[in-house]
């Protein structure tokens, strides 16, 4: 009986502590990157802009997002230059738990979530991530979405995506 209780406790704990899993960017097949856009992207992109779209997004979350984007873009071989191709990120869905709610109530409260549309030239794609654990909060979600946004831009540019 004790062995069964320990197993149930271990499985439950692992489920509660499981990390978030970022999605792969969902490319808009109706507007694929053409040769002209790929050539422009090879020259570089401008620093992305974030449109919070009316959501109350903490500036620190936006900074984590953009820092993660820049880090992953560099790994993917996408250069960020002053007069590069504009990249506009529009937040479609945003939910952030308070730290107290996350730590005290964990999975009992709605999770942290960001869903954003990334527009690059005439192409666009959607990235999103969620976290419901007590460990991962909105900062981790922002980083994951930033990484995936950069990977989407690299894919449009015809660059291999780095891990």
VMD Tcl script that builds the backbone (N, CA, C; Angstrom):
set m [mol new atoms 489]
animate dup $m
set s [atomselect $m all]
$s set {name element resname resid chain x y z} {
  {N N UNK 1 A 0.817 -1.181 0.000}
  {CA C UNK 1 A 0.000 0.000 0.000}
  {C C UNK 1 A 0.874 1.264 0.000}
  {N N UNK 2 A 1.952 1.250 0.806}
  {CA C UNK 2 A 2.853 2.400 0.864}
  {C C UNK 2 A 3.564 2.562 -0.474}
  {N N UNK 3 A 3.936 1.461 -1.096}
  {CA C UNK 3 A 4.607 1.503 -2.391}
  {C C UNK 3 A 3.692 2.143 -3.439}
  {N N UNK 4 A 2.410 1.790 -3.427}
  {CA C UNK 4 A 1.447 2.346 -4.379}
  {C C UNK 4 A 1.270 3.848 -4.142}
  {N N UNK 5 A 1.180 4.248 -2.883}
  {CA C UNK 5 A 1.034 5.665 -2.554}
  {C C UNK 5 A 2.268 6.447 -3.000}
  {N N UNK 6 A 3.434 5.874 -2.811}
  {CA C UNK 6 A 4.677 6.536 -3.229}
  {C C UNK 6 A 4.721 6.692 -4.748}
  {N N UNK 7 A 4.276 5.664 -5.464}
  {CA C UNK 7 A 4.253 5.719 -6.923}
  {C C UNK 7 A 3.287 6.803 -7.395}
  {N N UNK 8 A 2.117 6.857 -6.805}
  {CA C UNK 8 A 1.129 7.874 -7.185}
  {C C UNK 8 A 1.671 9.273 -6.892}
  {N N UNK 9 A 2.309 9.431 -5.753}
  {CA C UNK 9 A 2.896 10.720 -5.390}
  {C C UNK 9 A 3.990 11.117 -6.380}
  {N N UNK 10 A 4.831 10.179 -6.736}
  {CA C UNK 10 A 5.921 10.468 -7.676}
  {C C UNK 10 A 5.376 10.859 -9.042}
  {N N UNK 11 A 4.402 10.124 -9.544}
  {CA C UNK 11 A 3.826 10.426 -10.857}
  {C C UNK 11 A 3.125 11.783 -10.826}
  {N N UNK 12 A 2.378 12.063 -9.779}
  {CA C UNK 12 A 1.691 13.343 -9.644}
  {C C UNK 12 A 2.697 14.491 -9.576}
  {N N UNK 13 A 3.755 14.311 -8.815}
  {CA C UNK 13 A 4.789 15.346 -8.697}
  {C C UNK 13 A 5.444 15.619 -10.039}
  {N N UNK 14 A 5.759 14.569 -10.773}
  {CA C UNK 14 A 6.378 14.745 -12.086}
  {C C UNK 14 A 5.440 15.487 -13.019}
  {N N UNK 15 A 4.162 15.173 -12.977}
  {CA C UNK 15 A 3.189 15.845 -13.840}
  {C C UNK 15 A 3.082 17.321 -13.486}
  {N N UNK 16 A 3.110 17.645 -12.210}
  {CA C UNK 16 A 3.002 19.035 -11.788}
  {C C UNK 16 A 4.250 19.834 -12.108}
  {N N UNK 17 A 5.389 19.191 -12.114}
  {CA C UNK 17 A 6.651 19.893 -12.360}
  {C C UNK 17 A 7.092 19.860 -13.809}
  {N N UNK 18 A 6.316 19.218 -14.661}
  {CA C UNK 18 A 6.691 19.135 -16.078}
  {C C UNK 18 A 6.800 20.540 -16.651}
  {N N UNK 19 A 7.799 20.756 -17.469}
  {CA C UNK 19 A 8.012 22.072 -18.063}
  {C C UNK 19 A 7.063 22.337 -19.209}
  {N N UNK 20 A 7.108 23.569 -19.702}
  {CA C UNK 20 A 6.254 23.898 -20.824}
  {C C UNK 20 A 6.932 23.449 -22.110}
  {N N UNK 21 A 6.118 23.253 -23.112}
  {CA C UNK 21 A 6.630 22.808 -24.399}
  {C C UNK 21 A 6.233 23.814 -25.460}
  {N N UNK 22 A 7.199 24.538 -25.973}
  {CA C UNK 22 A 6.909 25.531 -26.994}
  {C C UNK 22 A 6.466 24.835 -28.272}
  {N N UNK 23 A 5.598 25.501 -28.990}
  {CA C UNK 23 A 5.131 24.953 -30.251}
  {C C UNK 23 A 6.097 25.336 -31.355}
  {N N UNK 24 A 6.081 24.597 -32.409}
  {CA C UNK 24 A 6.822 24.999 -33.590}
  {C C UNK 24 A 6.014 26.086 -34.276}
  {N N UNK 25 A 6.655 27.047 -34.931}
  {CA C UNK 25 A 5.902 28.106 -35.572}
  {C C UNK 25 A 4.981 27.535 -36.649}
  {N N UNK 26 A 3.726 27.975 -36.641}
  {CA C UNK 26 A 2.751 27.529 -37.636}
  {C C UNK 26 A 2.800 28.517 -38.799}
  {N N UNK 27 A 3.468 28.130 -39.861}
  {CA C UNK 27 A 3.647 29.021 -40.996}
  {C C UNK 27 A 2.345 29.192 -41.778}
  {N N UNK 28 A 2.098 30.410 -42.236}
  {CA C UNK 28 A 0.944 30.721 -43.056}
  {C C UNK 28 A 1.268 30.303 -44.483}
  {N N UNK 29 A 0.752 29.167 -44.903}
  {CA C UNK 29 A 1.063 28.623 -46.223}
  {C C UNK 29 A 0.511 29.489 -47.347}
  {N N UNK 30 A -0.464 30.358 -47.045}
  {CA C UNK 30 A -1.043 31.195 -48.089}
  {C C UNK 30 A -0.096 32.322 -48.512}
  {N N UNK 31 A 0.893 32.611 -47.691}
  {CA C UNK 31 A 1.859 33.665 -48.009}
  {C C UNK 31 A 3.280 33.179 -47.719}
  {N N UNK 32 A 3.758 32.218 -48.488}
  {CA C UNK 32 A 5.107 31.714 -48.230}
  {C C UNK 32 A 6.160 32.765 -48.590}
  {N N UNK 33 A 7.348 32.566 -48.065}
  {CA C UNK 33 A 8.444 33.481 -48.374}
  {C C UNK 33 A 8.871 33.278 -49.818}
  {N N UNK 34 A 8.855 34.355 -50.586}
  {CA C UNK 34 A 9.305 34.259 -51.965}
  {C C UNK 34 A 10.804 34.543 -52.027}
  {N N UNK 35 A 11.365 34.413 -53.204}
  {CA C UNK 35 A 12.812 34.594 -53.363}
  {C C UNK 35 A 13.245 36.003 -52.967}
  {N N UNK 36 A 12.407 37.005 -53.257}
  {CA C UNK 36 A 12.752 38.379 -52.920}
  {C C UNK 36 A 12.806 38.571 -51.403}
  {N N UNK 37 A 11.832 38.011 -50.686}
  {CA C UNK 37 A 11.842 38.120 -49.223}
  {C C UNK 37 A 13.041 37.387 -48.635}
  {N N UNK 38 A 13.328 36.205 -49.155}
  {CA C UNK 38 A 14.503 35.464 -48.658}
  {C C UNK 38 A 15.782 36.255 -48.851}
  {N N UNK 39 A 15.911 36.904 -50.007}
  {CA C UNK 39 A 17.112 37.713 -50.261}
  {C C UNK 39 A 17.177 38.890 -49.291}
  {N N UNK 40 A 16.030 39.513 -49.035}
  {CA C UNK 40 A 15.993 40.628 -48.088}
  {C C UNK 40 A 16.342 40.157 -46.682}
  {N N UNK 41 A 15.817 38.993 -46.293}
  {CA C UNK 41 A 16.101 38.455 -44.966}
  {C C UNK 41 A 17.574 38.077 -44.816}
  {N N UNK 42 A 18.204 37.679 -45.906}
  {CA C UNK 42 A 19.626 37.336 -45.856}
  {C C UNK 42 A 20.460 38.562 -45.487}
  {N N UNK 43 A 19.972 39.759 -45.871}
  {CA C UNK 43 A 20.680 40.989 -45.539}
  {C C UNK 43 A 20.463 41.378 -44.082}
  {N N UNK 44 A 19.404 40.857 -43.468}
  {CA C UNK 44 A 19.157 41.116 -42.058}
  {C C UNK 44 A 17.747 41.602 -41.787}
  {N N UNK 45 A 17.369 41.538 -40.510}
  {CA C UNK 45 A 16.058 42.013 -40.069}
  {C C UNK 45 A 16.253 43.167 -39.104}
  {N N UNK 46 A 15.244 43.998 -38.996}
  {CA C UNK 46 A 15.269 45.068 -38.002}
  {C C UNK 46 A 14.955 44.466 -36.638}
  {N N UNK 47 A 15.287 45.184 -35.584}
  {CA C UNK 47 A 14.906 44.736 -34.249}
  {C C UNK 47 A 13.389 44.598 -34.218}
  {N N UNK 48 A 12.885 43.453 -33.801}
  {CA C UNK 48 A 11.435 43.256 -33.804}
  {C C UNK 48 A 10.718 44.263 -32.898}
  {N N UNK 49 A 9.501 44.598 -33.295}
  {CA C UNK 49 A 8.656 45.435 -32.450}
  {C C UNK 49 A 7.527 44.564 -31.915}
  {N N UNK 50 A 7.118 44.843 -30.681}
  {CA C UNK 50 A 6.027 44.092 -30.063}
  {C C UNK 50 A 4.838 45.021 -29.884}
  {N N UNK 51 A 3.700 44.591 -30.420}
  {CA C UNK 51 A 2.435 45.280 -30.211}
  {C C UNK 51 A 1.661 44.459 -29.193}
  {N N UNK 52 A 1.507 44.985 -27.982}
  {CA C UNK 52 A 0.810 44.249 -26.924}
  {C C UNK 52 A -0.674 44.095 -27.230}
  {N N UNK 53 A -1.176 44.849 -28.203}
  {CA C UNK 53 A -2.551 44.672 -28.687}
  {C C UNK 53 A -3.577 44.807 -27.556}
  {N N UNK 54 A -3.341 45.764 -26.648}
  {CA C UNK 54 A -4.277 45.999 -25.554}
  {C C UNK 54 A -4.062 45.139 -24.317}
  {N N UNK 55 A -3.167 44.173 -24.395}
  {CA C UNK 55 A -2.888 43.315 -23.235}
  {C C UNK 55 A -1.944 44.050 -22.285}
  {N N UNK 56 A -2.107 43.813 -21.002}
  {CA C UNK 56 A -1.280 44.437 -19.972}
  {C C UNK 56 A 0.001 43.621 -19.811}
  {N N UNK 57 A 0.922 43.812 -20.742}
  {CA C UNK 57 A 2.159 43.041 -20.773}
  {C C UNK 57 A 3.245 43.780 -20.005}
  {N N UNK 58 A 3.823 43.124 -19.016}
  {CA C UNK 58 A 4.899 43.689 -18.215}
  {C C UNK 58 A 6.100 43.981 -19.131}
  {N N UNK 59 A 6.716 45.158 -19.044}
  {CA C UNK 59 A 7.882 45.479 -19.875}
  {C C UNK 59 A 9.020 44.463 -19.711}
  {N N UNK 60 A 9.165 43.871 -18.517}
  {CA C UNK 60 A 10.209 42.869 -18.296}
  {C C UNK 60 A 9.933 41.621 -19.133}
  {N N UNK 61 A 8.662 41.270 -19.288}
  {CA C UNK 61 A 8.288 40.112 -20.114}
  {C C UNK 61 A 8.642 40.396 -21.580}
  {N N UNK 62 A 8.332 41.603 -22.038}
  {CA C UNK 62 A 8.675 41.978 -23.414}
  {C C UNK 62 A 10.192 41.934 -23.624}
  {N N UNK 63 A 10.958 42.390 -22.622}
  {CA C UNK 63 A 12.423 42.359 -22.715}
  {C C UNK 63 A 12.934 40.921 -22.792}
  {N N UNK 64 A 12.385 40.031 -21.957}
  {CA C UNK 64 A 12.785 38.614 -22.002}
  {C C UNK 64 A 12.489 38.022 -23.376}
  {N N UNK 65 A 11.336 38.354 -23.929}
  {CA C UNK 65 A 10.939 37.887 -25.248}
  {C C UNK 65 A 11.953 38.333 -26.302}
  {N N UNK 66 A 12.247 39.658 -26.325}
  {CA C UNK 66 A 13.154 40.194 -27.341}
  {C C UNK 66 A 14.586 39.694 -27.161}
  {N N UNK 67 A 15.032 39.536 -25.917}
  {CA C UNK 67 A 16.378 39.004 -25.671}
  {C C UNK 67 A 16.482 37.559 -26.175}
  {N N UNK 68 A 15.446 36.763 -25.902}
  {CA C UNK 68 A 15.444 35.375 -26.378}
  {C C UNK 68 A 15.408 35.331 -27.903}
  {N N UNK 69 A 14.619 36.222 -28.505}
  {CA C UNK 69 A 14.557 36.305 -29.961}
  {C C UNK 69 A 15.942 36.586 -30.532}
  {N N UNK 70 A 16.613 37.608 -29.992}
  {CA C UNK 70 A 17.941 37.994 -30.489}
  {C C UNK 70 A 18.955 36.871 -30.313}
  {N N UNK 71 A 18.913 36.199 -29.178}
  {CA C UNK 71 A 19.840 35.096 -28.916}
  {C C UNK 71 A 19.628 33.959 -29.921}
  {N N UNK 72 A 18.375 33.573 -30.147}
  {CA C UNK 72 A 18.099 32.472 -31.067}
  {C C UNK 72 A 18.349 32.888 -32.509}
  {N N UNK 73 A 18.026 34.129 -32.871}
  {CA C UNK 73 A 18.283 34.605 -34.233}
  {C C UNK 73 A 19.773 34.511 -34.548}
  {N N UNK 74 A 20.622 34.891 -33.587}
  {CA C UNK 74 A 22.071 34.804 -33.789}
  {C C UNK 74 A 22.494 33.351 -34.008}
  {N N UNK 75 A 21.929 32.423 -33.223}
  {CA C UNK 75 A 22.250 31.000 -33.403}
  {C C UNK 75 A 21.805 30.499 -34.771}
  {N N UNK 76 A 20.665 31.028 -35.229}
  {CA C UNK 76 A 20.113 30.590 -36.512}
  {C C UNK 76 A 20.786 31.263 -37.706}
  {N N UNK 77 A 21.658 32.239 -37.449}
  {CA C UNK 77 A 22.339 32.931 -38.544}
  {C C UNK 77 A 21.537 34.082 -39.127}
  {N N UNK 78 A 20.529 34.564 -38.405}
  {CA C UNK 78 A 19.732 35.706 -38.857}
  {C C UNK 78 A 20.311 36.951 -38.191}
  {N N UNK 79 A 20.756 37.889 -39.024}
  {CA C UNK 79 A 21.370 39.106 -38.485}
  {C C UNK 79 A 20.308 40.160 -38.182}
  {N N UNK 80 A 20.500 40.892 -37.087}
  {CA C UNK 80 A 19.640 42.025 -36.759}
  {C C UNK 80 A 20.435 43.284 -37.070}
  {N N UNK 81 A 19.918 44.064 -38.042}
  {CA C UNK 81 A 20.608 45.269 -38.512}
  {C C UNK 81 A 19.643 46.447 -38.473}
  {N N UNK 82 A 20.211 47.650 -38.501}
  {CA C UNK 82 A 19.400 48.865 -38.349}
  {C C UNK 82 A 18.294 48.987 -39.404}
  {N N UNK 83 A 18.597 48.758 -40.655}
  {CA C UNK 83 A 17.608 48.963 -41.724}
  {C C UNK 83 A 17.143 47.649 -42.328}
  {N N UNK 84 A 17.032 46.625 -41.495}
  {CA C UNK 84 A 16.620 45.314 -41.991}
  {C C UNK 84 A 15.124 45.216 -42.241}
  {N N UNK 85 A 14.700 44.043 -42.640}
  {CA C UNK 85 A 13.295 43.764 -42.900}
  {C C UNK 85 A 12.519 43.921 -41.583}
  {N N UNK 86 A 11.437 44.700 -41.580}
  {CA C UNK 86 A 10.657 44.867 -40.345}
  {C C UNK 86 A 10.022 43.552 -39.887}
  {N N UNK 87 A 10.069 43.323 -38.589}
  {CA C UNK 87 A 9.429 42.168 -37.966}
  {C C UNK 87 A 8.494 42.718 -36.889}
  {N N UNK 88 A 7.186 42.495 -37.094}
  {CA C UNK 88 A 6.191 42.978 -36.127}
  {C C UNK 88 A 5.544 41.790 -35.444}
  {N N UNK 89 A 5.575 41.811 -34.125}
  {CA C UNK 89 A 4.995 40.736 -33.323}
  {C C UNK 89 A 3.772 41.305 -32.612}
  {N N UNK 90 A 2.611 40.726 -32.903}
  {CA C UNK 90 A 1.368 41.184 -32.303}
  {C C UNK 90 A 0.866 40.126 -31.335}
  {N N UNK 91 A 0.714 40.504 -30.078}
  {CA C UNK 91 A 0.241 39.583 -29.050}
  {C C UNK 91 A -1.261 39.376 -29.248}
  {N N UNK 92 A -1.649 38.131 -29.466}
  {CA C UNK 92 A -3.061 37.794 -29.654}
  {C C UNK 92 A -3.703 37.350 -28.339}
  {N N UNK 93 A -2.963 36.577 -27.549}
  {CA C UNK 93 A -3.462 36.099 -26.259}
  {C C UNK 93 A -2.338 36.253 -25.235}
  {N N UNK 94 A -2.711 36.693 -24.027}
  {CA C UNK 94 A -1.710 36.888 -22.985}
  {C C UNK 94 A -2.356 36.665 -21.624}
  {N N UNK 95 A -1.760 35.799 -20.835}
  {CA C UNK 95 A -2.210 35.577 -19.466}
  {C C UNK 95 A -0.978 35.314 -18.609}
  {N N UNK 96 A -0.853 36.078 -17.532}
  {CA C UNK 96 A 0.278 35.910 -16.616}
  {C C UNK 96 A -0.251 35.784 -15.196}
  {N N UNK 97 A 0.155 34.698 -14.523}
  {CA C UNK 97 A -0.191 34.518 -13.114}
  {C C UNK 97 A 0.747 35.364 -12.270}
  {N N UNK 98 A 0.265 35.805 -11.137}
  {CA C UNK 98 A 1.172 36.478 -10.206}
  {C C UNK 98 A 2.115 35.413 -9.642}
  {N N UNK 99 A 3.266 35.827 -9.179}
  {CA C UNK 99 A 4.220 34.886 -8.598}
  {C C UNK 99 A 3.609 34.171 -7.405}
  {N N UNK 100 A 2.877 34.913 -6.583}
  {CA C UNK 100 A 2.246 34.303 -5.402}
  {C C UNK 100 A 1.238 33.230 -5.818}
  {N N UNK 101 A 0.409 33.531 -6.812}
  {CA C UNK 101 A -0.581 32.544 -7.269}
  {C C UNK 101 A 0.114 31.323 -7.848}
  {N N UNK 102 A 1.176 31.564 -8.606}
  {CA C UNK 102 A 1.903 30.446 -9.224}
  {C C UNK 102 A 2.510 29.541 -8.160}
  {N N UNK 103 A 3.137 30.128 -7.145}
  {CA C UNK 103 A 3.802 29.333 -6.125}
  {C C UNK 103 A 2.836 28.704 -5.123}
  {N N UNK 104 A 1.794 29.420 -4.758}
  {CA C UNK 104 A 0.869 28.910 -3.751}
  {C C UNK 104 A -0.206 27.992 -4.327}
  {N N UNK 105 A -0.695 28.338 -5.507}
  {CA C UNK 105 A -1.803 27.574 -6.071}
  {C C UNK 105 A -1.406 26.720 -7.273}
  {N N UNK 106 A -0.243 27.019 -7.869}
  {CA C UNK 106 A 0.288 26.202 -8.966}
  {C C UNK 106 A -0.701 25.942 -10.073}
  {N N UNK 107 A -0.963 24.661 -10.311}
  {CA C UNK 107 A -1.807 24.261 -11.429}
  {C C UNK 107 A -3.288 24.503 -11.166}
  {N N UNK 108 A -3.647 24.959 -9.978}
  {CA C UNK 108 A -5.051 25.200 -9.663}
  {C C UNK 108 A -5.567 26.509 -10.258}
  {N N UNK 109 A -4.655 27.406 -10.660}
  {CA C UNK 109 A -5.056 28.651 -11.311}
  {C C UNK 109 A -4.702 28.552 -12.787}
  {N N UNK 110 A -5.343 29.403 -13.592}
  {CA C UNK 110 A -5.054 29.359 -15.028}
  {C C UNK 110 A -3.566 29.600 -15.249}
  {N N UNK 111 A -3.028 29.004 -16.282}
  {CA C UNK 111 A -1.593 29.063 -16.529}
  {C C UNK 111 A -1.150 30.345 -17.208}
  {N N UNK 112 A 0.159 30.478 -17.339}
  {CA C UNK 112 A 0.751 31.578 -18.094}
  {C C UNK 112 A 0.678 31.198 -19.569}
  {N N UNK 113 A 0.389 32.176 -20.418}
  {CA C UNK 113 A 0.193 31.860 -21.833}
  {C C UNK 113 A 0.489 33.087 -22.684}
  {N N UNK 114 A 1.175 32.875 -23.789}
  {CA C UNK 114 A 1.366 33.913 -24.800}
  {C C UNK 114 A 1.140 33.270 -26.169}
  {N N UNK 115 A 0.331 33.922 -26.966}
  {CA C UNK 115 A 0.142 33.554 -28.370}
  {C C UNK 115 A 0.352 34.828 -29.172}
  {N N UNK 116 A 1.215 34.761 -30.183}
  {CA C UNK 116 A 1.542 35.952 -30.950}
  {C C UNK 116 A 1.611 35.647 -32.438}
  {N N UNK 117 A 1.263 36.631 -33.217}
  {CA C UNK 117 A 1.378 36.567 -34.668}
  {C C UNK 117 A 2.645 37.332 -35.050}
  {N N UNK 118 A 3.475 36.712 -35.873}
  {CA C UNK 118 A 4.730 37.335 -36.293}
  {C C UNK 118 A 4.617 37.653 -37.779}
  {N N UNK 119 A 4.731 38.945 -38.116}
  {CA C UNK 119 A 4.639 39.388 -39.511}
  {C C UNK 119 A 6.015 39.802 -39.998}
  {N N UNK 120 A 6.428 39.172 -41.101}
  {CA C UNK 120 A 7.720 39.447 -41.719}
  {C C UNK 120 A 7.450 39.647 -43.206}
  {N N UNK 121 A 7.529 40.887 -43.663}
  {CA C UNK 121 A 7.173 41.148 -45.052}
  {C C UNK 121 A 5.723 40.761 -45.295}
  {N N UNK 122 A 5.468 39.969 -46.346}
  {CA C UNK 122 A 4.102 39.522 -46.639}
  {C C UNK 122 A 3.792 38.192 -45.984}
  {N N UNK 123 A 4.746 37.624 -45.287}
  {CA C UNK 123 A 4.550 36.329 -44.627}
  {C C UNK 123 A 4.235 36.529 -43.150}
  {N N UNK 124 A 3.514 35.562 -42.609}
  {CA C UNK 124 A 3.214 35.609 -41.179}
  {C C UNK 124 A 3.099 34.193 -40.643}
  {N N UNK 125 A 3.277 34.075 -39.339}
  {CA C UNK 125 A 3.107 32.791 -38.670}
  {C C UNK 125 A 2.758 33.062 -37.215}
  {N N UNK 126 A 2.297 32.034 -36.541}
  {CA C UNK 126 A 1.854 32.151 -35.154}
  {C C UNK 126 A 2.747 31.296 -34.270}
  {N N UNK 127 A 3.104 31.830 -33.112}
  {CA C UNK 127 A 3.846 31.081 -32.101}
  {C C UNK 127 A 3.101 31.220 -30.784}
  {N N UNK 128 A 3.186 30.177 -29.958}
  {CA C UNK 128 A 2.557 30.256 -28.642}
  {C C UNK 128 A 3.193 29.257 -27.690}
  {N N UNK 129 A 3.020 29.532 -26.419}
  {CA C UNK 129 A 3.512 28.640 -25.386}
  {C C UNK 129 A 2.690 28.885 -24.126}
  {N N UNK 130 A 2.618 27.873 -23.279}
  {CA C UNK 130 A 1.886 27.954 -22.019}
  {C C UNK 130 A 2.671 27.245 -20.927}
  {N N UNK 131 A 2.409 27.632 -19.692}
  {CA C UNK 131 A 3.000 26.958 -18.533}
  {C C UNK 131 A 1.957 26.919 -17.431}
  {N N UNK 132 A 1.822 25.745 -16.813}
  {CA C UNK 132 A 0.894 25.608 -15.687}
  {C C UNK 132 A 1.600 25.111 -14.431}
  {N N UNK 133 A 2.901 24.998 -14.471}
  {CA C UNK 133 A 3.631 24.450 -13.335}
  {C C UNK 133 A 3.939 25.531 -12.304}
  {N N UNK 134 A 4.385 25.096 -11.147}
  {CA C UNK 134 A 4.787 26.052 -10.114}
  {C C UNK 134 A 6.190 26.600 -10.396}
  {N N UNK 135 A 6.953 25.900 -11.215}
  {CA C UNK 135 A 8.326 26.311 -11.499}
  {C C UNK 135 A 8.379 27.342 -12.620}
  {N N UNK 136 A 7.747 27.037 -13.742}
  {CA C UNK 136 A 7.819 27.904 -14.914}
  {C C UNK 136 A 6.723 28.954 -14.875}
  {N N UNK 137 A 7.127 30.195 -15.089}
  {CA C UNK 137 A 6.180 31.295 -15.098}
  {C C UNK 137 A 6.169 31.982 -16.445}
  {N N UNK 138 A 5.656 33.198 -16.468}
  {CA C UNK 138 A 5.514 33.946 -17.708}
  {C C UNK 138 A 6.868 34.254 -18.340}
  {N N UNK 139 A 7.928 34.363 -17.534}
  {CA C UNK 139 A 9.258 34.611 -18.091}
  {C C UNK 139 A 9.730 33.473 -18.979}
  {N N UNK 140 A 9.514 32.253 -18.529}
  {CA C UNK 140 A 9.886 31.086 -19.334}
  {C C UNK 140 A 9.049 31.018 -20.603}
  {N N UNK 141 A 7.773 31.316 -20.479}
  {CA C UNK 141 A 6.880 31.319 -21.647}
  {C C UNK 141 A 7.354 32.367 -22.657}
  {N N UNK 142 A 7.688 33.573 -22.187}
  {CA C UNK 142 A 8.152 34.645 -23.070}
  {C C UNK 142 A 9.428 34.230 -23.810}
  {N N UNK 143 A 10.350 33.598 -23.082}
  {CA C UNK 143 A 11.584 33.137 -23.723}
  {C C UNK 143 A 11.286 32.091 -24.798}
  {N N UNK 144 A 10.427 31.130 -24.492}
  {CA C UNK 144 A 10.097 30.088 -25.470}
  {C C UNK 144 A 9.442 30.675 -26.716}
  {N N UNK 145 A 8.542 31.624 -26.527}
  {CA C UNK 145 A 7.874 32.250 -27.673}
  {C C UNK 145 A 8.890 33.069 -28.475}
  {N N UNK 146 A 9.808 33.744 -27.795}
  {CA C UNK 146 A 10.864 34.481 -28.492}
  {C C UNK 146 A 11.753 33.572 -29.318}
  {N N UNK 147 A 12.141 32.426 -28.740}
  {CA C UNK 147 A 12.951 31.447 -29.486}
  {C C UNK 147 A 12.218 30.975 -30.737}
  {N N UNK 148 A 10.935 30.633 -30.576}
  {CA C UNK 148 A 10.170 30.111 -31.708}
  {C C UNK 148 A 9.915 31.171 -32.771}
  {N N UNK 149 A 9.738 32.421 -32.353}
  {CA C UNK 149 A 9.572 33.498 -33.328}
  {C C UNK 149 A 10.840 33.643 -34.169}
  {N N UNK 150 A 12.002 33.590 -33.523}
  {CA C UNK 150 A 13.272 33.668 -34.256}
  {C C UNK 150 A 13.443 32.469 -35.182}
  {N N UNK 151 A 13.059 31.293 -34.720}
  {CA C UNK 151 A 13.145 30.101 -35.571}
  {C C UNK 151 A 12.239 30.227 -36.788}
  {N N UNK 152 A 11.071 30.838 -36.611}
  {CA C UNK 152 A 10.166 31.052 -37.738}
  {C C UNK 152 A 10.766 31.993 -38.770}
  {N N UNK 153 A 11.409 33.057 -38.297}
  {CA C UNK 153 A 12.069 33.995 -39.212}
  {C C UNK 153 A 13.209 33.290 -39.944}
  {N N UNK 154 A 13.973 32.476 -39.220}
  {CA C UNK 154 A 15.060 31.728 -39.859}
  {C C UNK 154 A 14.522 30.784 -40.931}
  {N N UNK 155 A 13.406 30.149 -40.647}
  {CA C UNK 155 A 12.788 29.250 -41.631}
  {C C UNK 155 A 12.390 30.027 -42.872}
  {N N UNK 156 A 11.782 31.199 -42.682}
  {CA C UNK 156 A 11.416 32.030 -43.839}
  {C C UNK 156 A 12.650 32.444 -44.644}
  {N N UNK 157 A 13.761 32.675 -43.939}
  {CA C UNK 157 A 14.999 33.083 -44.599}
  {C C UNK 157 A 15.725 31.916 -45.260}
  {N N UNK 158 A 15.216 30.698 -45.042}
  {CA C UNK 158 A 15.870 29.531 -45.621}
  {C C UNK 158 A 17.077 29.078 -44.828}
  {N N UNK 159 A 17.193 29.548 -43.586}
  {CA C UNK 159 A 18.308 29.185 -42.711}
  {C C UNK 159 A 17.961 27.952 -41.910}
  {N N UNK 160 A 18.933 27.124 -41.587}
  {CA C UNK 160 A 18.656 26.002 -40.689}
  {C C UNK 160 A 18.405 26.527 -39.274}
  {N N UNK 161 A 17.519 25.844 -38.565}
  {CA C UNK 161 A 17.169 26.248 -37.211}
  {C C UNK 161 A 18.098 25.540 -36.228}
  {N N UNK 162 A 18.758 26.329 -35.377}
  {CA C UNK 162 A 19.686 25.781 -34.386}
  {C C UNK 162 A 18.927 25.333 -33.149}
  {N N UNK 163 A 19.515 24.412 -32.397}
  {CA C UNK 163 A 18.922 23.983 -31.124}
  {C C UNK 163 A 19.290 24.893 -30.003}
}
mol reanalyze $m
mol bondsrecalc $m
mol representation Tube
mol addrep $m
